[in-house]
Amino acid sequence: MTKRQTKGILMNILMEIKKRRAFIMSLAMIIVLGIFSCLVFSIWKEYKEAIIDNQKKQMLLTTQSMGDNLRAFIEGYQADVNSLCAMEEEKYKKTGEKTWSVLEEYVNYHTRYVYDAILEDKDGNLLKSIHGFGIVDTYSVTEIDEDTSFRQCRLKNGEIYLVVKKEIEDGKSVSILINTKSYNDTLVSNIRLGTNGYVLIKDSQGTILTHPQRSQWGINVISGRKVMFPEADLTSLEQMIDRQNRGETGVAEYYSYWWADPGVPEVKKISAFCPVYIGKGFLVMSAVIDYDDIYIPVAAGFFKLGLVSVGIVAVVLGMVFYIGALWLQKRKDREEITYLLELNNILEEMHQSEETIAHQQRLQIMGTMTGGIAHEFNNLLTPIMGYAELLMLELDETSDGYENAMEIYEASSKAKEIIQQISSLSRKNMETAYKTVNAGKVLRRAAKMVTSVCPPNVKVEEDIKLDEECFLGNETQINQVILNICVNAIHAIGHKEGKIFIKSQVVMPYELEQYKQSSVSGEWDSYIRISVFDNGEGMSEETLKQIFDPFFTTKKNGVGTGLGLSLVEQIIHSHKGHIFAESSVGVGSIFHIFLPVNEQKEHEGNPTVEGDRDGDLRLLIIDDNPKVLKLLEKNFSKLKVTIISCMNFEEARKTLKEQEVDAVISEQYVEGKSGANFCMSLKGTYPGLIRIIMADRVTKEIVEAKRRKIIDDYIDKPVSDSAILKAVKNCIEKM
């Protein structure tokens, strides 16, 4: 074999080796690429599923959060319709007449979502309405309880509204009509899901309550769309709606159509849904998104990443970047989930705050109404008491007429006391200065107030063993203490038969020591002990330790603030007193209040005003009630006092320019204008003029005006000639 032949064989062997090496390398490369492709495909599948699952979770969280808001929204209007019925019933007890004027007041204060509040008879005929449109058709009914239901109805004006309806006596019903468009535009449609996604609400039968297309309101999601779109295949949609109508919570992928788009294209959708339970029934909150809104952006991004990952280095770098991107995405998803959870908590807190604000607004409205009622009653009581007193002066004390006049005067005096009690509850505690208060009188009045707010199943008993003992304090605050404790007792008793027992007596300091478990200073010789018993459900030792902590409450969310007993403890401590509680589960609770006895007795009666009548006074009285002015003119005509009466401030200014007067006594508000502002305008022009306000209730404006010397004094209505002369005399003595 020659060298050329040997070289040729070696060259062939080397070529074969190279071919085999290239084949092995190619095979290895194919295997690596195959493994890489499988790895990439596995990662892609996991990534896609993770993104879609996270999106589904977010949609479900959003749906549940909106469902909670919808439940709270409906419960709020359920509470409102109950309050309207209760307020009308209370007014009926007082006046014997049901006008349902409270419906108009309610609609005027809730114009954001409330369109109307109506009253219907048992046949559905309209009895009372603000806008005058009755209900024509009812598309959906969801029972809340035996008397209340949530409905979707069409009115005579052709518009569809959500309705909270309550059945009352004689087959009548009261309904609050919620503006569906306002609710949908404000709280539903602003939630954006992808390019075409939306949120809708249905009842448990599949009737659509809200939808981006108003034409679909009131139709059944299956049967209604079969009528509107007879050629559409709704098999997949029917399976999902069946789950929703059974009250399930979940996320479903299904095939449906974009009903609002031209041509009604068929698409794959994702829907997150949950039931919203309202009493006996439930609604369905559903969020819908196009499947491609999730899938296409993810696929496009991953495809671009794959193009970059060409070659081994590119593959390695691509894997590194992909893993990093996946980690960041998961971290972002966790942050988004955490954010949504926090957002859900914030929404719940906002909802609780809204309930509290709404409750405070209702209390403010009730306080304003109470103040107006007190004003009207004072105007009525002034002539009744005045003319009764005149009759008593003119009649023989042994005559029947004198006895009748005495009965009228005493009855109107009791009415005056009741009005003052109502006013003391309807206003803030403007005057914080303490005075000597008769403990027995305060506790008996407080017991009467508690009796008036107790339901029929709760009885109030009292055993107040006090003579003339007094304490230094604020009567309104002590009333608030007793009322707060007793209201808690009413809640603890619930619907069972129960009893509240208020007991009071004078005790020595050593009885306080057994509760305080430490020696008591000798600053006070004796204490007034007030004990409030109830046979409610009682409290555990753990609960008992926290009852005076601010914001601690055992009531449901939105029912209690947890500030009642904290405020009670603060008031008692400000009176230099002590409060203790004892309780046993299933037995009841006892609250013991100790207030130091003030040796100074309460000043009884009014000082005589005979001395006042000897002087020649000229008084200008301003009041827009002619009956009050006529009575005062008649009373003052018997005294050496010149009375000039005016019915408005313009007439009073003219009188002051023409005549000299010693004092101006003005109604708190005359024709809607402030008497305090009128007195302020006189201060510079008539520096020596006495300025007095006749107040239906003491307000911050009145107290501040007296403190700043804008007015010299104020007197409570109903007024009399003696009260006016006494106030003028006091002001003259201070000058």
C-alpha positions, 0 to 999 in steps of 0.5 A: 500500500502506497503512502497515497493510498494510506493517506487516502484511507486515513482521510476517509476515516477522519472524514467519517469521524467528523461526520459521526461527530457532527451527527452526534453534535447535531443529535445532541443539539436536537435533544437539547433544543427538544428539552429546551422546547419542552422546558419552554413550553412547560414554563409557558403553560405554567406562566399562562395558567398562573396569569389567568388564575391570578386574573380570575382571583382578582376578578372574584375578589372584585366581584365579592367586594362589589357584592358586599357593597351591594348588600350594604347598599340594600340593607341601608335602604331597608333600614331607611324604609323601616325608619320611615314607617317608624317615624310615621307611626310615632307621628300618628301616635302624637297627632292621630293622623297619617300624612306620610309627609316624611316621604317627601323630606326623605326624598329631598335629603337623598337625591343622589340615588333615591328617585322617589318614595311612594305609598300604595294600597293593597291593590297597588294603587298609588296613594302618595308620591313625590313625582306622581308615577306609580309602578306599572310592571314588576320584573324581579322580586327578591324576598328579604324578610316577611314584610320587605322585598327588593324589586325591579319595577317599571314606572308609568313614566317608562323608566326602570328602577330598583325598589325596596318595598315594605308591606305595612298594615291594611295591605298598604306598602311603602317603597323607596325607588332607587335610580338604577342609572345613577347606581350603575353609573356611579358604583358599577360601570366605572369598574373596567375589565379589559376592552369590552368587560363589564359588571352586571347584577342579576336576581336568583332567577336570571333576570338582569337588574343592571347591564351596560345596555339599558335595553337588557334591564328587566329581561331574563339572561337566557329566555330574554336573549333567545327572544332578542337573538333567536339564532344565538347558541346559548348552551355554554351560557346556560350551564354557567347561569345554572351555577349562578342561580344555584347560589354558587361562587366561582369563575367559569370559562364559557362561550357567549356573545358581545351583545352590544357590538355590531353583528353580535360576535361570538367570543370566549369569555371569563366570568367571576360570580358570587351570590349576594345574600339579602335576607331570605333570597340572594342576587348574583354579582357577575364580572365578565371579561374577554378571554383574549384580553388576558391570553393575547397580551401574554402570548405576544410577549412570550413569543417576542421573548422566544425570538430573542432566545436564539442560540445557546447563549440566547437560550441561557440568557432567555431562561435567566430573563424569563425566570427573573420576569416570572419571579417579578410577575409573581411578586407583582401578582402577590402585591396586587392581591395584597393591594386588593385585600387592603382595598377590600378592608378600606372599602369595608371601613369606608362602608362602616364610616358611611353608615356612621355618618348616615346615622349621625345625619339622621340624628341631626335631622331628628334633633332639628325636627325636635327643636322645631316641635319645641318651638311650636309647643312653646308658642302654644304654651305661652298664651295657655299658661299666661291666660290661666295665670290671669284667670287665677288672679281674677277669680275667687280661690274658692270658685270652680273657675279658679280650680279649672284655671289651676288645672290648666296651669299645672297641666301646661307646666308639666307640658313645659317640663316635657318639652325642656326634657326633649330639648335637652336631649336634642341639643349638644351640651353647650354650657359645661359649667356645673351647678347644684342639682337635686339628685332625686328630681334628675333621676326621676326625670331620667327614669321617665325618659328611659320608660319612654324609649323602652319596648313593650317587653321591657319594664322599668322600675325605680326605688329612689330613696333621696330627699333633698340631696344634691350634687354639683354637676350637669343635668343633661350629662347625667341624663345621658349617662343613665340613658346610655346605660339603660339603652345597653340594658335594652339591647342585652335583654333583646326580645325576651321579657325583661326588667330594668331597675333603677335604685338610688340612696345616700351611702357612706364612703366605706361602701365605695371602698368595697368596689374601689378596693382602696381607701377613699379620701375624706374630701366627701362625707357621703355619696349618692349611689345609683344602681342600674340593674337588668336581667339581660344576657350578661357579660363574661369576665373578659368582656367586663374588663373592656366595656369602658375601652373606647370603640370596644363593642359586642354589637354587630358592625354598623350597630354600635360605635363602642363609645357609649360606656367610654363616654359614660365613664368620662362624664362620671369622672368629670363629676368627681364620681366613680362607676363600677360594673358587675355581670354574670352570663345569663343572669344580667348586669349591674352598674354602680355610680357614686356621686359625691353629695354636695351639702349646698341645697338646690335653690328652690323657687324664683325670687319675688319680682315685686320690687321689679314692678315698682320701677317705670320700665320701657320694654321693647318685645319682638316676636312674630307670634301675635298671641304671645305679644297679646298675652304679654301686653295684657300682663304688663298692662297691670304693672308699671311697665311700658310695653312696646311690641313689634313683629319683625326687626325692621319695625323694631329698628324704627321704634328704637329711633323714635322712642327710648327703651330700657331693654329689648327682649327678642325671639331667638329667630324672627321670620327666619332671622337671628335675634342674636345678630339683631342684638349685635347690630344694636350694641354700638348704636345703643350702648346702654340698652339691655339685650335679652333673647327668648330661646326655644333651646340653648344653642352654641350661637346663644352661649357665644353671644352671651360670652362675648357680651353681644347679649346680656342674658337669655331666658327659656321659652315659654316666657312670662312677665315675671321671667322677663322682669327677673332677667331685666332686673339681673341685667340692671344689677350687673351694670 
